Amino acid sequence: MVQKKNEILDFLQNNSGIKSGLLRYFTIIDEFDFAHIYQKLVKVTSNFFFFSKPEENFQFIAFGHLDFNAKNKYDTYLNNKSLITSNIDQLKPLPYQDIKVPLFIGHKKFADDKMESLWDEFATQEWFIPKVVFINQGKLYIMVVNLLPGDNDITFLDMFDTSEENIPDSNNSVIESRNDNYEEWILNVTKSLDKIKSGNIEKVVLARRIQNEVHNFSLQFSLNELQKKYSECFVFAYKKSKSIFFGATPEKLFSINGSQLNTEAIAGSYSRGKDFEEDLLYEKNLLSNKKELNEHRNVVDFIRENLHEFVATEPIEDQPEIKKLKNIQHIRTNITANVKDGINILDIVNKLHPTPAVCGLPKKEAFELIESTEKFDRGLYSGILGWFNEHQVGEFIVGLRSALFTNNNLYAFAGCGIVEGSDPALEYKETEMKLKPILSLLKNENIR
């Protein structure tokens, strides 16, 4: 790292005449262990962001925060990329266009917090430029350092000059568990079904929250386990001050690469079978279940309708298929479209979120019912996390199969869609399946 720091200082010196914009230094580095990096960052930094898609052999971790309004800077850089000075051309033949390089990182909550202070460390919506990003894509490892002109302080890299003690994987142990109320869930679903029967609401997504007091929480263990068991999901961790939001979500809001946008509808769920034959039977049942198919179609139609103002051509949707996870399977439809020139990526985020998969239909009425029914703030659960850059490349995920760890307490979340014909007890069992990825990280996962 000492050599890399000297290279960065030379880069800054060579560009000392630049007074505005952004300086970005790219360098190829040796292979490293991401687990040690985020374990170190948990201890020494107030914020970092980890994003991984194990199935695609892509991951990055970013930390630090440049001090300006990222939203306005994004608009500026999109229209005038010459304001970004970098050494990327010197790294040729590095195929930069084929590498996912985040510039802006951030989140959007499901809604403003109204009932508790649990999520105070996270803003309602924030997109920022980090100081450092470590990227691993395939066999390539890259470090990107972002600096403002005149800022030559790179002492934040000193933490990587010392090796981190190898911390063995060990389960997070539960000290005490506090139940959510089963009877309250049944009552809330029943009341929601009454609203649906009245004709004002077609679907509402209700959520549960499980609280556990956890001793010796290990983010390294948690993320390693999630990446091993749920390699087809997006695994993430977002630390702000003393809070860490993390999980393994199967749901992508959308990804974009220049003019091509890809999204997916995921709605309709069933458990996995005990063996191949039973699993195949469950799959066939799911694909022929009218209730589940209608719920899924609603999400597809919502996405198509809300993409309309951004796309240059009619979105193309594939045939519904089954997305299989370790303990649950969902109906999934892939959707692609070409977007118009000059669109604002964050406008698409705000238009699509929340989808009926996490809120309901109609959106306004379902949202109001959620706020009057749930006795906690969702925060980043069912919110958006993601990244994008000045080349209109980015990826945004929905914060499902997730938990918040703060003040030695772990809050795990799960929800399901309530429509006409829903059975409150069966919907409760569905949320139990969706809680499994997080609760399986605890030493005694049967504690509720």
C-alpha positions as CSV (number, residue, x, y, z in Angstrom):
1,M,0.0,0.0,0.0
2,V,3.0,2.4,0.6
3,Q,3.8,2.2,-3.1
4,K,0.2,2.9,-4.1
5,K,0.1,5.9,-1.8
6,N,3.2,7.3,-3.5
7,E,1.6,6.8,-6.9
8,I,-1.6,8.6,-5.7
9,L,0.5,11.5,-4.4
10,D,2.3,11.7,-7.8
11,F,-1.1,11.8,-9.6
12,L,-2.3,14.6,-7.3
13,Q,0.9,16.6,-7.9
14,N,0.6,16.2,-11.7
15,N,-3.0,17.5,-11.5
16,S,-2.4,20.2,-8.9
17,G,-3.5,22.9,-11.3
18,I,-7.1,21.6,-11.3
19,K,-9.3,23.7,-9.1
20,S,-12.8,22.1,-9.5
21,G,-14.4,18.8,-10.3
22,L,-13.3,15.4,-9.1
23,L,-10.0,13.5,-9.1
24,R,-10.2,9.7,-9.5
25,Y,-7.2,7.5,-9.2
26,F,-7.5,3.9,-10.5
27,T,-4.9,1.2,-9.7
28,I,-4.8,-2.6,-10.1
29,I,-3.9,-4.3,-6.8
30,D,-3.1,-7.7,-5.6
31,E,-5.8,-10.2,-4.6
32,F,-7.1,-9.5,-1.1
33,D,-9.7,-11.0,1.3
34,F,-12.8,-8.8,1.4
35,A,-13.7,-10.4,4.8
36,H,-10.7,-8.9,6.5
37,I,-11.4,-5.5,4.9
38,Y,-14.9,-5.1,6.2
39,Q,-14.0,-6.6,9.5
40,K,-11.4,-3.9,9.9
41,L,-13.8,-1.2,8.6
42,V,-16.4,-2.2,11.2
43,K,-13.8,-1.2,13.9
44,V,-12.3,1.9,12.5
45,T,-14.7,3.7,10.2
46,S,-18.1,5.4,10.8
47,N,-19.5,4.2,7.4
48,F,-18.9,1.7,4.7
49,F,-21.0,0.0,2.0
50,F,-20.5,-3.7,0.9
51,F,-22.2,-5.0,-2.2
52,S,-21.8,-8.5,-3.7
53,K,-23.3,-10.8,-6.3
54,P,-21.5,-14.1,-5.7
55,E,-23.1,-15.8,-8.7
56,E,-21.5,-13.2,-11.0
57,N,-18.2,-13.1,-9.1
58,F,-18.5,-9.3,-8.4
59,Q,-18.2,-7.4,-5.2
60,F,-17.0,-4.1,-3.9
61,I,-16.6,-2.3,-0.6
62,A,-16.6,1.5,-0.3
63,F,-15.9,3.8,2.6
64,G,-15.5,7.5,3.3
65,H,-17.7,10.3,2.2
66,L,-16.8,13.3,0.0
67,D,-18.3,16.5,1.3
68,F,-20.7,17.8,-1.3
69,N,-24.2,17.2,-2.6
70,A,-24.0,14.1,-4.7
71,K,-27.3,14.5,-6.4
72,N,-26.3,17.8,-8.0
73,K,-22.8,16.6,-8.8
74,Y,-24.3,13.6,-10.5
75,D,-26.4,15.8,-12.8
76,T,-23.2,17.9,-13.5
77,Y,-21.0,14.9,-14.3
78,L,-23.7,13.3,-16.5
79,N,-23.7,16.3,-18.7
80,N,-20.0,17.1,-18.5
81,K,-17.8,14.2,-17.8
82,S,-14.7,16.4,-18.5
83,L,-15.1,17.6,-14.9
84,I,-13.8,14.2,-13.8
85,T,-10.0,13.8,-14.1
86,S,-8.6,10.3,-13.8
87,N,-5.7,8.1,-14.8
88,I,-8.0,5.4,-16.3
89,D,-6.4,5.7,-19.8
90,Q,-3.0,4.8,-18.3
91,L,-4.4,1.4,-17.2
92,K,-5.1,0.2,-20.8
93,P,-5.6,-2.4,-21.9
94,L,-7.9,-2.6,-18.9
95,P,-11.4,-3.0,-20.3
96,Y,-13.0,-0.2,-18.2
97,Q,-16.2,-0.4,-20.1
98,D,-16.6,-4.0,-19.0
99,I,-15.9,-3.3,-15.3
100,K,-18.5,-2.2,-12.8
101,V,-17.1,0.9,-11.2
102,P,-19.3,2.7,-8.7
103,L,-19.1,6.5,-8.4
104,F,-22.3,7.2,-6.4
105,I,-23.5,4.9,-3.6
106,G,-26.5,5.2,-1.4
107,H,-30.0,4.3,-0.3
108,K,-33.6,5.2,-0.1
109,K,-35.8,4.2,2.8
110,F,-39.2,2.6,2.3
111,A,-40.7,5.7,4.0
112,D,-39.9,8.6,6.4
113,D,-39.5,7.3,10.0
114,K,-42.4,8.3,12.1
115,M,-42.6,6.0,15.1
116,E,-39.1,5.4,16.5
117,S,-35.5,6.5,16.4
118,L,-34.1,3.1,15.4
119,W,-33.1,4.3,11.9
120,D,-32.0,7.8,12.8
121,E,-28.4,7.2,11.5
122,F,-29.7,6.7,8.0
123,A,-31.2,9.6,6.1
124,T,-34.5,9.1,4.2
125,Q,-32.5,9.2,1.0
126,E,-28.8,9.8,0.4
127,W,-26.4,9.3,-2.6
128,F,-22.8,10.1,-2.0
129,I,-19.3,9.7,-3.5
130,P,-17.0,7.5,-1.3
131,K,-13.3,8.2,-0.8
132,V,-12.2,4.7,-1.6
133,V,-13.7,1.7,-3.4
134,F,-12.2,-1.8,-3.6
135,I,-13.6,-3.8,-6.5
136,N,-13.3,-7.5,-7.3
137,Q,-14.6,-8.7,-10.6
138,G,-13.5,-12.1,-11.7
139,K,-9.8,-12.3,-11.2
140,L,-9.3,-8.5,-11.3
141,Y,-8.8,-6.4,-8.2
142,I,-9.0,-2.6,-8.4
143,M,-8.7,0.2,-6.0
144,V,-10.3,3.6,-6.8
145,V,-9.6,6.7,-4.7
146,N,-11.8,9.8,-5.1
147,L,-10.6,13.2,-4.0
148,L,-11.6,16.8,-4.4
149,P,-9.0,19.2,-5.9
150,G,-6.7,20.5,-3.2
151,D,-7.3,17.6,-0.9
152,N,-4.0,15.7,-0.7
153,D,-4.7,13.9,2.6
154,I,-4.7,10.1,1.9
155,T,-3.8,9.0,5.5
156,F,-7.0,7.1,5.5
157,L,-5.2,4.4,3.6
158,D,-2.8,3.8,6.4
159,M,-5.1,1.3,8.0
160,F,-4.3,-1.1,5.2
161,D,-0.6,-1.1,5.9
162,T,-1.1,-3.4,8.9
163,S,-2.4,-6.9,8.5
164,E,-5.7,-7.8,10.2
165,E,-5.6,-10.6,12.7
166,N,-7.5,-13.6,11.3
167,I,-10.8,-13.7,13.1
168,P,-12.3,-17.2,13.0
169,D,-15.8,-17.7,11.9
170,S,-18.1,-18.2,14.9
171,N,-21.9,-18.0,15.3
172,N,-23.6,-14.9,16.6
173,S,-25.0,-16.0,20.0
174,V,-28.4,-15.0,21.2
175,I,-28.7,-13.6,24.7
176,E,-32.5,-12.9,24.7
177,S,-35.2,-13.0,22.1
178,R,-38.4,-10.9,22.1
179,N,-41.4,-12.3,20.3
180,D,-43.5,-10.4,17.8
181,N,-47.1,-11.1,18.5
182,Y,-48.7,-13.9,16.4
183,E,-52.2,-12.8,17.5
184,E,-51.5,-9.3,16.4
185,W,-50.4,-10.5,13.0
186,I,-53.6,-12.5,12.5
187,L,-55.6,-9.5,13.5
188,N,-53.7,-7.1,11.2
189,V,-54.1,-9.5,8.2
190,T,-57.8,-10.0,8.9
191,K,-58.4,-6.2,9.1
192,S,-56.4,-5.8,5.8
193,L,-58.6,-8.5,4.2
194,D,-61.7,-6.6,5.2
195,K,-60.2,-3.5,3.5
196,I,-59.6,-5.6,0.4
197,K,-63.1,-6.9,0.4
198,S,-64.4,-3.4,0.5
199,G,-62.9,-2.8,-2.9
200,N,-60.6,0.1,-1.9
201,I,-57.4,-2.0,-1.9
202,E,-56.4,-4.9,-4.2
203,K,-53.2,-5.9,-2.3
204,V,-51.1,-4.8,0.7
205,V,-47.7,-6.1,1.8
206,L,-47.5,-6.4,5.6
207,A,-44.2,-7.0,7.4
208,R,-43.1,-8.5,10.7
209,R,-40.0,-7.7,12.8
210,I,-38.2,-10.1,15.1
211,Q,-35.8,-8.6,17.8
212,N,-32.9,-10.6,19.3
213,E,-30.2,-9.4,21.7
214,V,-27.0,-10.8,20.2
215,H,-23.7,-11.3,21.8
216,N,-20.4,-11.1,19.9
217,F,-22.0,-10.2,16.6
218,S,-19.7,-11.0,13.7
219,L,-20.3,-9.3,10.4
220,Q,-17.6,-11.4,8.8
221,F,-19.3,-14.6,9.7
222,S,-22.7,-13.3,8.7
223,L,-21.7,-12.1,5.3
224,N,-19.6,-15.2,4.6
225,E,-22.5,-17.4,5.4
226,L,-25.0,-15.4,3.3
227,Q,-22.7,-15.5,0.3
228,K,-22.2,-19.3,0.6
229,K,-25.8,-20.2,1.1
230,Y,-27.5,-17.5,-1.1
231,S,-25.0,-17.1,-4.0
232,E,-27.9,-16.3,-6.4
233,C,-28.8,-13.3,-4.2
234,F,-27.3,-9.8,-3.7
235,V,-25.5,-9.8,-0.4
236,F,-25.0,-6.4,1.2
237,A,-24.0,-4.5,4.3
238,Y,-24.3,-0.8,5.0
239,K,-22.7,0.7,8.1
240,K,-23.6,4.2,9.4
241,S,-22.1,5.1,12.7
242,K,-23.1,2.3,15.1
243,S,-25.7,0.7,12.9
244,I,-25.3,-2.0,10.3
245,F,-28.0,-3.0,7.8
246,F,-27.3,-6.2,6.0
247,G,-28.9,-9.1,4.2
248,A,-29.2,-11.3,1.1
249,T,-31.9,-10.1,-1.2
250,P,-33.2,-11.9,-4.2
251,E,-34.8,-8.8,-5.6
252,K,-33.3,-6.3,-8.0
253,L,-35.2,-3.0,-8.6
254,F,-33.3,-2.5,-11.9
255,S,-29.8,-2.4,-13.4
256,I,-28.8,-0.1,-16.2
257,N,-25.9,-0.1,-18.7
258,G,-25.9,2.9,-20.9
259,S,-29.3,2.8,-22.7
260,Q,-30.2,-0.8,-21.7
261,L,-32.3,-1.2,-18.6
262,N,-33.0,-4.6,-17.0
263,T,-35.5,-5.2,-14.2
264,E,-37.5,-8.1,-12.9
265,A,-40.8,-8.8,-11.2
266,I,-40.6,-11.2,-8.3
267,A,-43.9,-12.0,-6.6
268,G,-45.5,-15.3,-5.7
269,S,-43.8,-17.7,-3.3
270,Y,-43.8,-21.3,-2.3
271,S,-41.5,-23.4,-0.1
272,R,-38.8,-25.8,-1.5
273,G,-39.5,-29.5,-1.6
274,K,-37.8,-32.1,0.5
275,D,-36.5,-33.9,-2.7
276,F,-36.4,-33.3,-6.5
277,E,-39.9,-34.7,-7.2
278,E,-41.6,-32.7,-4.4
279,D,-39.7,-29.6,-5.4
280,L,-40.9,-30.0,-9.0
281,L,-44.4,-30.5,-7.8
282,Y,-44.3,-27.3,-5.8
283,E,-42.9,-25.4,-8.8
284,K,-45.8,-26.6,-11.0
285,N,-48.3,-25.7,-8.3
286,L,-46.8,-22.2,-8.0
287,L,-46.9,-21.6,-11.8
288,S,-50.6,-22.7,-11.9
289,N,-51.8,-21.0,-8.7
290,K,-54.3,-18.3,-9.9
291,K,-53.8,-16.2,-6.7
292,E,-50.0,-16.2,-7.0
293,L,-50.0,-15.5,-10.7
294,N,-52.4,-12.6,-10.3
295,E,-50.2,-11.1,-7.6
296,H,-47.2,-11.6,-9.9
297,R,-48.9,-10.0,-12.9
298,N,-49.8,-6.9,-10.9
299,V,-46.1,-6.3,-10.3
300,V,-45.2,-6.9,-14.0
301,D,-47.9,-4.4,-15.0
302,F,-46.8,-1.8,-12.5
303,I,-43.2,-1.9,-13.7
304,R,-44.2,-1.6,-17.3
305,E,-46.6,1.3,-16.6
306,N,-44.1,3.2,-14.5
307,L,-41.2,2.7,-17.0
308,H,-43.3,4.3,-19.8
309,E,-42.0,7.9,-19.5
310,F,-38.3,6.7,-19.4
311,V,-38.1,4.2,-22.3
312,A,-37.6,4.7,-26.0
313,T,-39.1,1.3,-26.9
314,E,-41.8,-0.9,-25.4
315,P,-40.3,-3.0,-22.6
316,I,-39.9,-6.7,-23.5
317,E,-40.9,-9.3,-20.9
318,D,-39.8,-12.9,-20.8
319,Q,-42.1,-15.8,-19.9
320,P,-42.5,-16.2,-16.1
321,E,-40.1,-18.6,-14.6
322,I,-39.2,-19.9,-11.1
323,K,-36.3,-18.4,-9.2
324,K,-35.2,-21.0,-6.6
325,L,-33.4,-20.0,-3.4
326,K,-32.2,-22.2,-0.7
327,N,-35.4,-22.4,1.2
328,I,-38.0,-20.7,-1.0
329,Q,-39.0,-20.3,-4.6
330,H,-40.6,-17.3,-6.4
331,I,-42.2,-16.5,-9.7
332,R,-39.9,-14.3,-11.7
333,T,-40.3,-12.3,-14.9
334,N,-37.3,-10.6,-16.6
335,I,-38.0,-7.3,-18.3
336,T,-35.7,-5.3,-20.6
337,A,-36.1,-1.9,-22.2
338,N,-34.1,0.8,-24.0
339,V,-34.2,4.1,-22.1
340,K,-34.3,7.6,-23.7
341,D,-31.2,9.8,-23.8
342,G,-30.6,12.2,-20.9
343,I,-32.8,10.4,-18.3
344,N,-32.0,10.8,-14.7
345,I,-31.3,7.4,-13.0
346,L,-32.6,8.6,-9.7
347,D,-35.9,9.6,-11.3
348,I,-36.4,5.9,-12.3
349,V,-35.5,4.8,-8.7
350,N,-38.1,7.1,-7.3
351,K,-40.8,6.2,-9.9
352,L,-40.4,2.4,-9.5
353,H,-40.1,2.3,-5.7
354,P,-42.0,1.0,-3.9
355,T,-43.3,-1.6,-6.2
356,P,-46.4,-3.7,-5.4
357,A,-44.0,-6.5,-4.3
358,V,-43.2,-4.5,-1.2
359,C,-46.1,-2.1,-0.8
360,G,-49.3,-3.1,-2.7
361,L,-52.0,-1.8,-5.0
362,P,-53.1,0.9,-5.4
363,K,-49.8,2.3,-4.1
364,K,-51.2,5.3,-2.2
365,E,-54.0,3.3,-0.4
366,A,-51.7,0.3,0.3
367,F,-49.0,2.6,1.7
368,E,-51.5,4.4,4.0
369,L,-52.7,1.0,5.3
370,I,-49.2,-0.1,6.0
371,E,-48.5,3.0,8.0
372,S,-51.6,2.7,10.0
373,T,-51.1,-1.1,10.7
374,E,-47.4,-1.7,11.3
375,K,-46.2,-0.6,14.7
376,F,-42.6,0.0,13.7
377,D,-40.7,1.9,11.0
378,R,-39.4,-0.2,8.2
379,G,-36.4,2.1,7.5
380,L,-34.2,0.4,4.9
381,Y,-36.1,-2.8,5.0
382,S,-37.9,-3.0,1.6
383,G,-36.1,0.2,0.8
384,I,-33.4,0.7,-2.0
385,L,-29.7,0.3,-1.9
386,G,-27.4,0.6,-4.9
387,W,-24.8,2.4,-7.0
388,F,-24.3,4.2,-10.3
389,N,-21.7,6.1,-12.2
390,E,-21.3,8.9,-14.7
391,H,-21.5,6.5,-17.7
392,Q,-25.1,5.7,-16.8
393,V,-24.2,2.3,-15.4
394,G,-25.7,1.1,-12.1
395,E,-27.5,-1.4,-10.1
396,F,-30.3,-1.0,-7.4
397,I,-31.6,-3.7,-5.1
398,V,-34.5,-4.0,-2.7
399,G,-33.5,-4.5,1.0
400,L,-35.3,-7.8,1.7
401,R,-34.2,-10.9,3.7
402,S,-32.5,-8.3,5.8
403,A,-31.7,-7.1,9.3
404,L,-30.5,-4.1,11.3
405,F,-27.9,-4.6,14.0
406,T,-27.5,-1.8,16.4
407,N,-26.8,-1.5,20.2
408,N,-26.3,-5.3,20.5
409,N,-29.8,-5.9,19.1
410,L,-30.6,-7.6,15.8
411,Y,-33.9,-6.7,14.2
412,A,-34.9,-9.1,11.4
413,F,-37.7,-8.3,8.9
414,A,-39.9,-10.2,6.6
415,G,-43.2,-9.5,4.8
416,C,-45.7,-11.0,2.4
417,G,-48.5,-9.8,0.1
418,I,-52.0,-9.9,1.3
419,V,-54.7,-10.3,-1.4
420,E,-58.3,-11.7,-1.5
421,G,-58.1,-15.3,-0.5
422,S,-55.0,-15.0,1.7
423,D,-54.9,-17.1,4.8
424,P,-53.4,-15.2,7.8
425,A,-51.8,-18.4,9.3
426,L,-50.3,-19.4,5.9
427,E,-48.9,-15.9,5.3
428,Y,-47.3,-16.1,8.7
429,K,-45.6,-19.3,7.7
430,E,-44.4,-17.6,4.5
431,T,-42.7,-14.8,6.6
432,E,-41.1,-17.6,8.7
433,M,-39.4,-18.9,5.5
434,K,-38.3,-15.4,4.6
435,L,-36.8,-14.8,8.0
436,K,-34.7,-18.0,7.8
437,P,-31.7,-16.5,6.0
438,I,-31.1,-14.0,8.9
439,L,-32.2,-16.2,11.8
440,S,-30.0,-19.1,10.6
441,L,-27.1,-16.9,11.4
442,L,-27.9,-17.0,15.1
443,K,-26.6,-19.7,17.4
444,N,-30.0,-20.8,18.4
445,E,-32.2,-20.1,15.3
446,N,-35.3,-21.6,16.9
447,I,-35.5,-18.9,19.5
448,R,-38.2,-16.4,18.6
